[in-house]
């Protein structure tokens, strides 16, 4: 399982997502350009000392990610999906794609996904913070695939 960050735009959220991925043993693909400098101190503070444990692959663009990506389904977390993430059958090789906090992913990226999942929310709520949403969906995907790290 891999977490794919599409052009992240908030360093604190990116750092939190890096910490989540490192702590749970989920590899990460970061698709640039980012809306900040990757050595941003806010990113490092949010990632704390977990960043050295992160399996991170950087891609200069979406097209380079598509050329270089690992096999597996592209599963987008989006408010424009009809399938709740809890009703979706995750696989160990899924690539969980997260859009920008400010704008999600463009239509051309949305259109090539193999699957799209949503976190159901009560109206009038529209969406959750991208790091919080990722934690919920990654947790469910790891639970379903039996891939949570062993308890020490």
GIKAQUI-V706698 format. One record per pair of residues at least 4 apart in sequence whose ideal C-beta (glycine too) atoms are under 6 Angstrom apart, sorted by the first residue. I is the first residue (numbers start at 0). J is the second residue. D is the distance in whole Angstrom. If there is no record, write none. Layout:
i: (I | I)
j: (J | J)
d: (D | D)
//
This chain:
i: (0 | 0 | 0 | 1 | 1 | 1 | 2 | 2 | 2 | 2 | 3 | 3 | 3 | 4 | 4 | 5 | 5 | 5 | 6 | 6 | 7 | 7 | 8 | 8 | 8 | 8 | 9 | 10 | 10 | 10 | 10 | 11 | 11 | 12 | 12 | 12 | 13 | 14 | 14 | 14 | 15 | 15 | 16 | 16 | 17 | 17 | 17 | 18 | 18 | 19 | 20 | 20 | 20 | 21 | 21 | 21 | 22 | 24 | 26 | 27 | 28 | 29 | 30 | 30 | 30 | 31 | 35 | 46 | 58 | 58 | 59 | 63 | 64 | 71 | 71 | 71 | 72 | 72 | 72 | 73 | 73 | 73 | 73 | 74 | 74 | 74 | 75 | 75 | 75 | 76 | 76 | 76 | 77 | 78 | 80 | 80 | 80 | 82 | 82 | 82 | 83 | 84 | 84 | 84 | 84 | 87 | 89 | 89 | 89 | 89 | 91 | 97 | 97 | 98 | 98 | 100 | 104 | 104 | 106 | 118 | 120 | 127 | 127 | 133 | 141 | 141)
j: (25 | 91 | 93 | 26 | 28 | 94 | 20 | 25 | 27 | 95 | 28 | 94 | 96 | 29 | 97 | 30 | 98 | 104 | 30 | 99 | 13 | 33 | 34 | 99 | 100 | 101 | 100 | 35 | 39 | 41 | 42 | 41 | 45 | 100 | 129 | 130 | 42 | 42 | 45 | 46 | 45 | 130 | 130 | 133 | 46 | 50 | 53 | 46 | 49 | 134 | 25 | 27 | 53 | 49 | 52 | 53 | 49 | 148 | 54 | 55 | 56 | 57 | 58 | 61 | 64 | 59 | 39 | 50 | 63 | 64 | 63 | 67 | 68 | 92 | 93 | 94 | 93 | 113 | 114 | 94 | 96 | 112 | 113 | 93 | 95 | 114 | 96 | 112 | 115 | 97 | 132 | 136 | 115 | 126 | 115 | 116 | 117 | 86 | 87 | 116 | 119 | 116 | 118 | 136 | 139 | 116 | 93 | 140 | 143 | 144 | 144 | 129 | 133 | 103 | 104 | 129 | 108 | 109 | 110 | 132 | 124 | 131 | 132 | 137 | 146 | 147)
d: (5 | 6 | 6 | 5 | 6 | 5 | 5 | 5 | 5 | 5 | 5 | 5 | 4 | 5 | 5 | 5 | 5 | 5 | 6 | 5 | 4 | 5 | 3 | 5 | 6 | 5 | 5 | 5 | 4 | 4 | 4 | 5 | 5 | 6 | 5 | 5 | 6 | 4 | 3 | 4 | 5 | 4 | 5 | 6 | 5 | 6 | 5 | 5 | 5 | 6 | 4 | 4 | 6 | 4 | 4 | 4 | 6 | 5 | 4 | 5 | 5 | 5 | 5 | 6 | 5 | 6 | 5 | 4 | 5 | 4 | 5 | 6 | 5 | 4 | 5 | 5 | 5 | 4 | 6 | 5 | 6 | 5 | 5 | 5 | 5 | 5 | 5 | 4 | 5 | 6 | 6 | 6 | 5 | 5 | 4 | 5 | 4 | 6 | 5 | 5 | 5 | 4 | 6 | 5 | 6 | 5 | 5 | 4 | 5 | 6 | 5 | 5 | 6 | 4 | 4 | 5 | 4 | 5 | 6 | 6 | 4 | 5 | 4 | 6 | 5 | 5)
//
